């Protein structure tokens, strides 16, 4: 099996390193990932500057790991599929992200966006993230769980272009209780900005890290994660509201004059 691995935390991130070691148990892994952290980049792509690419090797300096791209996660997947890989991958995995990508975070996530880009090109794509508590991460253990989930997804022979979002809960909180297939929570997160003044007297704002979902909808990925379940959410990138569209097609649209 040929696996393309990417992320949004950067090619040298410990989460990617741990997930790469686990995915090597399933097949040949090629990494194409951002050269620097691109957290919350969403599905942005680079248009106005060139994309610089550098080969990255194992510590022995001989074995090619893949490529570091001076761009966004979606850029990495585009370049991998259209320019860098000699053969198309059988699977695209994005992660393992430092922090969960559950709930409304799916919209902002560069990790999820990279998987979406892979699904655009009709590849099975899976985003993997590890929830944290006080920035404590056990990436090797989290990656081991992610690999087991990936194996079970593949065993069910997903259709080309299938897209999944996997979140592993805080491992220090207690044992994993199982896997739940859950919808994305869409409740608003509570966020705040720190208001500051720079030495030149200009006011600036810095988004704080203390954001959470104060009242998540029950039976969603956010609540299941809090209950110590690994969550799997099938995603789609067709943003059309088909039910509302059908209703609108029945409207009496007047002629334009």
N, C-alpha and C positions, 0 to 999 in steps of 0.2 A: 504494500500500500504506500502510495506517495502522499505525504502530508505537507501542506504549507502552513507554517506557524507564524503568526504575527501578534502584535499587541498595540497598546497605546502608551505604555510606561517606558518604552525604549528598549533597544535590542540587548542592553546589558542589565535589564531588570531581573531581580532574583525570581520573580514569578514566572517569567518566560523560561529562565534556565531550568527551573524545577519541572515545568510542564513539558519542556523538550525532552528531558530525561525519561519521563513517563511515556510520552508518545513514541519514543524510539522502540518501545516494546511492541508497538503496533505496526511499524513500518519505517520507511526512510523519511526523515524530517528535514525540510529546508526552511530556513528562517529568512523572512524579508520583513523587517520591522523598522520603526522610526529610529533615527540616530539619537534623538533626545526625547524626553517625556512629552507626550501630546495628550495628557488627560483632559477630558471634557472637550475634545476637539470636534466631537460630533462627526457628521459626514462631510466635513469641509474637504476640498481638494485644492491643490496648488495650481494656479493659473498664471501668475504674474512673474514668477521667478523660476529658474531651472531647478530640476530635481537632481541633486548630487547624490551619487551612489558609491559606496565603498564596500569591497569584499571584507568579510569578517571570518577569521579562522579560529580553530581550536588553539589552546595554549601551546601546542607543539608547532604552530605556525605552518602546518602542512595540510590539515584537513579543513576544507571549506565548510563553515556553518551556514553561510548565506550572505545577505547583503543588508547594510545599514543605509537607510534612505533619509535624506534631509527633507522630510515632508510629513504628511499626515498619515494616519493609519489607512484611510481609503486609498491614498496614493500608493502605498506599499503593495496593496493587493492588486491594484490596476497594473503596476509595473511588473509584479511577479507573473501575472497571468499573460500579459501582452508582450513582455520583453525579456524577462530574466530566466524563467523556467524553460528547460528544454522540452519537458513533457507536462501536460496539465495534471494538477493534483487530483487525487481521489477524494480528498477531504481537506477542508480549510478550518483551522482552529485559531481563535484569537484569545490571548490571555497568557498566563493567568493573571487577571487584574488585581491590583492591590486595592481592595475595597469592593463591596458588592455593587452590582449594576442591576438592582431590582427597582420596581416601581417606575416613577417618572424619570429616574436616572437613565433609563434605556434611551431616552431621546437625546441626552447630552453625550452619551458614552462614545468615546473613540473605539473602545474595545468592541462594542456591539456594531458600530458603523463598519469596522473592518470585516466582520462576519457578514453584514448585509451586502457589502460590495461583492463578496464571494458568491453570495446567493444570486445577485444580479446576473452573474455569469453561469448560472445553473449548476453550481457546485454545492454539495452539502456543506453547510458552514455552522460552526458552533462557537459561541462566545462563552468564556469561562471566567468566573470571578470568585474571589475569596473575601468574604465579609471580615471586618476587623473590629477589634475592641481595644482602644487605646494604642493603636498601631502595633499590635502584636500579630505577627503572621507566622504560620507554620506552612510555608509554601510547599515543601516536599510532601507533607501529609495531604494538604489541600489538592495538590496536583494528582496525587494517587487516587483520591476520590473522583476528581474530574475525569481521569482516564477511564475509571470503571463506568462512569455514566456514559462517556463517549462510546465505549464498547457496546453498551446496551442499546444506545440509539442506533448504531450501525447494524447490530444484530437484527433490528426490525426493518432493515432495508429501506431507508427513507428515499423518497423520490428526489430526483435531481432538483437542486434549488431549495431544498428544505433548510430552514433556518431555526436555530434553537439558542436559547439563552439559559445558561446554567449558572447557578449561584450556590456556593458552599458556605454554610454558616460559620460563625466564630467557633473555632475548634476548642478554644480554651474554656468555653462556656459549658461544655459537656459532650457526651457521646452523640454521634449522628443517629437520628431516630429513623431515617429512611429517606426515600425520594418521593416528592410530590410533584405532579404536573399541575401547575397553577397559572392562572391568568396574571397579567401585569397589573399591579396596583396603580391607580390613577389619582390618588389623593395628593393634594398639594403638600410639598415639603415646607417645613419652617426653616427659613434661612435668615441670615443677618449679615450686614456689612460693618466693618470697622471704619469709622470716619477718622481720618488723620490729616495732618497738615505737614507738608514737606518743608525743608529748611528755607525755601524761597517763598513760603507763605501760601502755596497752592494747596487747595483741598483735594484729597484723593480718597478713594474707597478701596478696601481690600476685603474680598469675600471671606467670611469666617469658615472654619472647618466644622463647626458645631451645627450641622443641619440634620434634621430628622423628620420623620413623618408622624405628626402628633396624633392623628386619628385615621390609621389605614383602614381601608375596606376589609371586612373579614374575608377569609378564604381567598387570599391573594398571595403573590410571591413574598411580599414584605412580612405578612403575618406568619407564613409557614417558615420563613427563615428564622424569625424570632422564636419559633417553637422547635428549632434545631433540626429542621428538615432541609435536605438539599432540594432546591427547586429547579424545575425544568419548565421553560415557557416556550412553546412554539410561536414564532413571530412571522409577520409578513410585512412587506414594504409597499403593498398597494394601499395607499392612504384614502382611497375613495370610500365615502360613506354610501354603500350601495343601497341600503334601505331608504335613506333620504333621497338618493338620486332617483329611485323608482317613483317615489311620491312626487318629486319635483317634475318628473316627466309628464305627470297628469295635470300640471298647472295649465291654466289658459294663458299662454304667452302671447301677448299682443304683437301685431306686426310693427316693425320699426319704421318710422316715418322720417 
